[in-house]
Amino acid sequence: MSHEEQKHADELTDTGKEVVNEVAAPGEELLEAEKELNAAGMTESAEALLLVEKEKYMRLYSDFDNFKKRTARERMDIFTMAGKDVLLSMLPVLDDLERALKATTKLEGDAKAAFEGFELIYKKMNTTLESQGLKAMNCVGTPFDVELHEAITKIPAPTNALKGKVVDELEKGYLMNDKVIRFAKVIIGE
């Protein structure tokens, strides 16, 4: 190879490195640069160098693509769970309202009208929280699941069918957009 041909091949190698280092859609420019280098009689060491650089570029491109996907998922999670703290602070109020309703079910006269008013308030509050993505778990009779339940104690199961299942619920568990925001506190039959 003459001195002039070697100089031209070196220039093409440098051009190939620049193309490999650019951030663009993988493949198109790399193929063109590789064809130019091969046409100029590129040495095997330059080919090996190009392959190494090409592999680095592909890894960088895929890492960046994974980064974009991960940040998009995280952004969506932030939006779906934005009101989590507010809803969590409302849950004790909802629990107290439920307990009050259970305690006053056998009232008569004016007290019965007050009970019905509280019941309407409870339903409206529950509907409003559900519209924000909050959903109460129904646990009694379901198998114990550590992903959803927090076991407070175990008692002898009233029937064989309730062994290993939730017998009673001390505090309701809640999901927000299908993610647990409060575990249900339950009693398990053994």
C-alpha positions, 0 to 999 in steps of 0.5 A: 500500500502506498503512502497516499493510500495509507493516509486515505485509509487513516482518514477513513478510520478517523471518520469511522470513529467519529460516526461510531461516537455520534448519537443517532439511530444505530446501524445506518451510519455505522454500516456506511462507515464500515463499507467505506473503510472496507473499500479502502482496504482497512487492516484487521486491527482497524476492523477489530477497533471498529467492532469494539467501538460499534459494540460500545455504541450499541450498549450505550444506545440500549442503556439510554433507551432503558433509562428513558423507559425507566424514567417514564415508568417512574413518572407515571408512578409519581402521578398515580400515587400523588395523593397517597399521603392525603388519602392515608391521613383520611383513613383513620377518619373513615375508620372512626366513622365506620365504628360509629355507624356500627355502634349506632345501628339500633337507634330509634326516633331522632337518633335514627335520623342522625344515624341515617345522616352519618350513613350518607356522609360515610357513603359520600366520603367512601365514594369520593375516596374511591374516585381517587383510586382508593379501594378497600380490601375484603379480607375475611375468609380469604387465604392469609397473604403477607403482601396484603395482610398483617397478622395480629394474632392466631386463634383456633379456626372455627371450622376446618375451612378457615384454617390458614385463612383470615377469620376476622379483620381488626383494621381494613387494608386499602389499595390505591391504584392496585398498590397497597397503601395500608395493610389489613390487620387481621386474625388468622385461623389455625 
